[in-house]
Amino acid sequence: MRVREFLDVYRGYRIPRFKLIEHRNWWFTFSGILIVLSLVGIAVRGFNYSIDFEGGAQISYPLHTGGTVQDIESTLAKYGLTGAVQVVSGDSVAIRTESLTGLPDSTKILNDLASQAGISSQDINVEDIGPTWGSEISKKAVRGLVLVLIAITLYIAFRFEWTMAAGAMIALVHDVTITAGVYALTGRLVTPETVIAILTILGFSLYDTVVIYDKVKENTESAALLARMGYTKVVDLSLNQTVMRSVNTSLVVLLPILSLLLFGGQTLKNFAFAMFVGVAIGAYSSIFIAAPALVILKSRQMAKRAPQRVPGRPGAPRPRPARVPAADGAQVAVVSDAAARSATAKQGGGARPRAGQKRRPPAKRKRR
């Protein structure tokens, strides 16, 4: 493709001719590899849950004495505590450890940490969360995700058809699985902001899929276009008509998310990371997973609706002329031989004499 043609396609001046549906096995293979890696990462490494889900204490305070991570870990070890210690920019400390609620030495722990950092114990910020509250958040997150998926399925089935609803669900499960696998493989901290980001991802991926399905529905309602091209090629045409819109929309969304990922704070970075991965995977699945999955489901549906004639069955009624789906999804007319002969006889005017039959001479008129 030349540079000028590429720019025309990118700006929407001309429709590309990408064979997206024809090479669907390539996309399925690539997605299958990503899903397998994601499932292995989830099963082997698991998720790095924040204290909001597991419960524990988040301790943060300024550092004025230049203490090291090893010094802080030694102070915690005197009281039998372990956890993740992080010194940020050399002047602040963030500690994630077990819950301090109910510990008799909690005041001594805070005093020792304050003395080590050269600050007052009142300058230490402690967020203590019990495991019960974290498990309640997890249950609500799963419940909300299930309700969202059910609502999306019902909406698409009502607005379009059940095959499109099934294709959209396949794409959504694909997006959530790969996003979760990326979190497991990279060891990123899973926070409530991550759950919010995943729910937002579902909405964006659904929007992109609905745009493509709406174009497919519009094109398949044209009987002439469907009969000339077939269902598979009509879906491919619809994808080519909307692919640059999907790409441009995704780029516009990804750019501000990338700025948050690079320059935002720690909380914003966790949210932006989930959003960036999910939006990129959602844009991919809407084009390369949802539409090919629709073609496969629709082809199977047409194959089941095709009438099957049992040859040689005595007393079986002669099938009436009907319209049945062709191999590629187009509708073709099936006309019986009797109807064809009847139409020929009507156009010919009258019946022709049989072979070997003599024609009678015209009767002579009597003279008066």
C-alpha positions in Angstrom: 0.0 0.0 0.0 1.4 3.4 -1.0 1.8 6.3 1.4 -1.0 8.3 -0.2 -3.4 5.3 -0.1 -2.5 4.6 3.5 -3.3 8.2 4.4 -6.6 8.1 2.5 -7.6 4.9 4.4 -6.5 6.4 7.7 -8.5 9.6 7.2 -11.5 7.7 6.0 -11.5 8.8 2.4 -11.5 5.3 1.1 -12.5 1.9 2.4 -9.6 -0.6 2.8 -9.7 -4.2 1.6 -8.2 -6.1 4.5 -9.0 -9.8 4.5 -9.8 -9.9 8.2 -12.4 -12.7 8.3 -10.5 -14.9 5.9 -7.5 -15.0 8.2 -9.5 -15.5 11.4 -7.5 -18.6 12.3 -4.4 -16.4 12.7 -6.2 -14.2 15.2 -7.7 -17.1 17.1 -4.2 -18.7 17.4 -2.6 -15.5 18.7 -5.5 -15.0 21.2 -5.2 -18.6 22.3 -1.5 -18.2 23.1 -2.3 -15.1 25.1 -5.1 -16.8 27.0 -2.9 -19.8 27.8 -0.1 -17.6 29.1 -2.7 -15.6 31.2 -4.2 -18.8 32.8 -0.7 -20.1 33.6 0.2 -16.8 35.2 -3.0 -16.8 37.3 -2.5 -20.4 38.4 1.2 -20.3 39.1 1.9 -16.7 40.3 -1.6 -15.6 41.4 -2.5 -12.0 42.1 -0.7 -9.5 44.3 -3.7 -8.2 46.3 -3.6 -4.9 48.2 -4.6 -4.7 51.8 -8.0 -3.6 50.7 -8.6 -7.2 49.7 -6.4 -9.2 52.1 -6.4 -7.0 55.1 -3.4 -5.6 56.9 -1.7 -2.3 57.8 -0.4 0.4 55.5 2.1 2.5 57.3 3.6 5.7 55.7 5.7 8.4 57.2 8.5 10.9 56.2 12.1 9.9 56.6 14.5 12.5 58.0 17.5 10.3 59.0 18.4 8.4 55.8 17.4 5.0 57.1 17.6 2.0 54.7 15.1 -0.7 53.9 17.2 -3.2 55.8 17.1 -1.0 59.0 13.3 -0.8 58.8 12.9 -4.5 58.2 15.1 -5.2 61.3 12.9 -3.0 63.4 9.8 -4.8 62.3 11.4 -8.2 62.8 12.0 -7.5 66.5 8.2 -7.7 66.9 7.7 -10.6 64.6 6.4 -8.6 61.7 7.2 -9.0 58.0 6.0 -7.1 55.0 6.9 -5.0 52.0 9.0 -2.0 52.8 9.6 0.8 50.2 11.7 4.0 50.5 10.3 6.5 48.0 12.7 9.2 46.8 14.8 8.8 49.9 12.5 11.0 52.0 9.4 8.9 52.7 8.6 5.3 53.7 5.7 3.0 52.8 5.3 -0.2 54.7 2.7 -2.9 54.0 2.5 -5.5 56.8 0.1 -7.5 59.0 -2.7 -5.8 60.8 -1.7 -4.0 64.0 -5.1 -4.3 65.6 -5.0 -6.3 68.7 -1.2 -6.3 69.0 0.0 -5.4 72.5 3.2 -3.8 71.1 1.6 -1.7 68.4 2.5 1.6 70.3 6.1 0.4 70.7 6.4 -0.5 67.0 5.3 3.0 66.0 7.6 4.7 68.5 10.6 2.7 67.3 9.8 3.5 63.7 9.4 7.2 64.5 12.7 7.3 66.5 14.5 5.6 63.6 13.1 8.1 61.1 13.8 11.1 63.3 10.1 12.1 63.6 7.3 12.1 66.1 5.0 9.0 66.4 2.1 11.3 65.5 3.6 11.9 62.1 3.1 8.2 61.2 0.0 7.5 59.2 -1.5 4.0 59.8 -4.3 2.5 57.7 -5.4 -0.7 59.3 -8.0 -2.8 57.4 -9.4 -6.1 58.6 -9.6 -9.2 56.3 -13.4 -9.3 56.6 -13.8 -5.9 54.9 -11.4 -7.0 52.2 -13.4 -10.2 51.5 -16.6 -8.2 51.3 -15.1 -5.9 48.7 -14.1 -9.0 46.6 -17.6 -10.5 46.8 -19.2 -7.2 45.7 -16.7 -6.9 42.8 -17.5 -10.4 41.5 -21.2 -9.8 41.9 -21.0 -6.6 40.0 -19.0 -8.1 37.2 -21.6 -11.0 36.8 -24.5 -8.6 36.8 -22.8 -6.4 34.2 -22.2 -9.4 31.9 -25.8 -10.5 32.2 -27.2 -7.0 31.4 -24.9 -6.7 28.4 -25.9 -10.0 27.0 -29.6 -9.2 27.3 -29.2 -5.8 25.8 -27.3 -7.0 22.7 -29.7 -10.0 22.2 -32.7 -7.6 22.3 -31.1 -5.0 20.1 -29.5 -7.3 17.6 -29.7 -11.1 17.9 -28.4 -13.9 20.1 -25.4 -14.7 17.9 -24.1 -11.2 18.2 -24.7 -11.3 22.0 -22.7 -14.6 22.1 -19.9 -13.1 20.0 -19.7 -10.0 22.3 -19.5 -12.2 25.4 -16.7 -14.2 23.9 -14.8 -10.9 23.3 -15.5 -9.6 26.8 -14.3 -12.9 28.5 -11.2 -12.7 26.2 -10.5 -9.1 27.4 -10.9 -9.8 31.1 -8.9 -13.0 31.0 -5.9 -11.4 29.3 -6.0 -8.3 31.5 -6.0 -10.5 34.6 -3.2 -12.6 33.2 -1.1 -9.5 32.6 -1.6 -8.4 36.2 -0.6 -11.9 37.4 2.5 -12.1 35.2 3.8 -8.6 36.0 3.0 -8.8 39.7 1.1 -5.5 39.7 -0.8 -4.6 42.8 -4.5 -5.3 42.5 -6.5 -2.5 44.2 -10.1 -1.4 44.1 -9.0 1.0 41.4 -8.1 -2.0 39.3 -11.6 -3.4 39.6 -13.1 0.0 38.5 -10.7 0.0 35.6 -11.8 -3.5 34.5 -15.4 -2.5 34.6 -14.6 0.6 32.5 -12.8 -1.7 30.1 -15.9 -3.8 29.6 -17.9 -0.7 28.7 -15.3 0.5 26.1 -14.9 -2.9 24.5 -18.7 -3.2 24.3 -19.0 0.2 22.6 -16.5 -0.8 19.9 -18.2 -4.1 19.3 -21.7 -2.6 19.1 -20.5 -0.1 16.5 -19.2 -3.0 14.3 -22.3 -5.1 14.8 -24.6 -2.2 14.0 -22.8 -1.8 10.6 -23.1 -5.6 10.0 -26.8 -5.5 10.8 -27.2 -2.5 8.4 -25.4 -4.3 5.5 -27.0 -7.7 6.0 -30.5 -6.1 5.8 -29.8 -5.4 2.1 -31.0 -8.5 0.2 -29.2 -7.6 -3.0 -25.8 -7.1 -1.2 -26.3 -10.4 0.8 -27.2 -12.4 -2.3 -24.3 -11.0 -4.3 -21.5 -11.3 -1.6 -22.7 -13.8 1.0 -22.8 -13.3 4.8 -19.1 -13.8 5.4 -18.0 -11.2 2.8 -20.6 -8.8 4.0 -19.2 -9.0 7.6 -15.7 -8.5 6.1 -17.0 -5.4 4.3 -18.6 -4.1 7.4 -15.3 -4.5 9.3 -13.3 -2.6 6.6 -15.9 0.2 6.8 -15.4 0.6 10.6 -11.9 -0.6 11.3 -10.2 2.9 11.0 -12.9 4.4 13.2 -12.1 1.8 15.9 -8.4 2.3 15.6 -8.7 6.1 15.8 -11.1 6.0 18.8 -8.7 3.6 20.6 -5.7 5.9 20.0 -7.6 8.9 21.3 -8.4 7.0 24.5 -4.9 5.5 24.9 -3.0 8.7 24.7 -4.3 10.4 27.9 -4.1 7.0 29.7 -0.5 6.8 28.7 0.2 10.2 30.1 -1.3 9.1 33.4 0.7 5.9 33.4 4.0 7.8 32.9 3.4 11.0 35.0 0.6 10.1 37.4 0.9 9.2 41.1 1.0 5.7 42.4 -2.7 5.3 42.7 -3.3 6.8 39.2 -0.7 4.5 37.8 -2.4 1.4 39.0 -5.7 2.6 37.5 -4.0 3.7 34.2 -2.1 0.4 33.8 -5.3 -1.6 33.9 -7.0 0.9 31.6 -4.2 0.9 29.1 -4.0 -2.9 28.8 -7.7 -3.3 28.7 -8.4 -0.7 26.1 -5.7 -2.1 23.8 -7.0 -5.6 24.2 -10.6 -4.4 23.8 -9.8 -2.7 20.5 -8.1 -5.8 19.2 -10.9 -8.2 20.3 -13.7 -6.1 18.8 -12.1 -6.4 15.3 -10.3 -9.8 15.4 -12.4 -11.8 17.8 -16.0 -10.5 18.0 -16.7 -10.3 14.3 -15.0 -13.7 13.3 -16.9 -15.3 16.2 -20.1 -13.9 14.8 -19.4 -15.4 11.4 -18.8 -18.9 12.9 -21.9 -18.8 15.0 -24.1 -17.5 12.1 -22.8 -20.1 9.7 -23.7 -22.9 12.1 -27.1 -21.4 12.6 -27.7 -21.3 8.9 -26.6 -24.9 8.5 -29.1 -26.0 11.1 -31.9 -24.1 9.4 -31.2 -25.6 5.9 -34.0 -28.2 5.0 -32.8 -31.8 4.5 -34.6 -34.0 1.9 -34.7 -37.8 2.4 -34.3 -39.4 -1.0 -36.3 -42.5 -2.0 -38.8 -42.2 0.8 -42.2 -43.6 -0.4 -45.1 -41.2 0.0 -42.9 -38.3 0.9 -44.4 -35.0 -0.3 -42.6 -33.2 -3.1 -40.7 -30.3 -1.5 -42.2 -26.9 -2.4 -40.0 -24.3 -4.0 -38.2 -22.4 -1.1 -35.3 -20.2 -0.4 -32.5 -21.9 1.4 -29.1 -20.5 2.5 -26.3 -21.1 0.1 -22.9 -22.3 1.2 -21.6 -18.8 1.8 -24.7 -17.6 3.4 -26.4 -16.1 0.4 -30.1 -16.8 -0.3 -30.8 -18.5 -3.6 -34.1 -19.5 -5.1 -34.7 -23.2 -5.7 -37.3 -23.7 -8.5 -38.7 -27.2 -9.3 -38.6 -28.7 -12.8 -42.4 -28.8 -13.0 -42.6 -25.1 -12.4 -40.0 -24.4 -15.0 -41.9 -26.5 -17.6 -45.1 -24.8 -16.7 -43.5 -21.4 -17.3 -42.1 -22.5 -20.6 -45.5 -23.8 -21.8 -47.1 -20.5 -20.9 -44.6 -18.5 -22.8 -44.8 -20.8 -25.9 -48.5 -20.2 -26.3 -50.0 -23.7 -27.2 -49.0 -27.3 -27.1 -46.7 -28.6 -29.9 -47.8 -31.8 -31.9 -46.2 -35.0 -30.8 -43.6 -36.8 -32.9 -45.1 -39.0 -35.7 -48.6 -37.5 -35.4 -50.0 -36.3 -38.8 -51.6 -33.0 -39.0 -55.1 -33.0 -40.5 -55.6 -30.9 -43.7 -57.9 -27.9 -43.4 -61.6 -28.6 -44.2 -62.7 -27.6 -47.7 -65.4 -24.9 -48.0 -68.5 -25.9 -49.9 -69.5 -23.8 -52.9 -73.0 -22.6 -53.1 
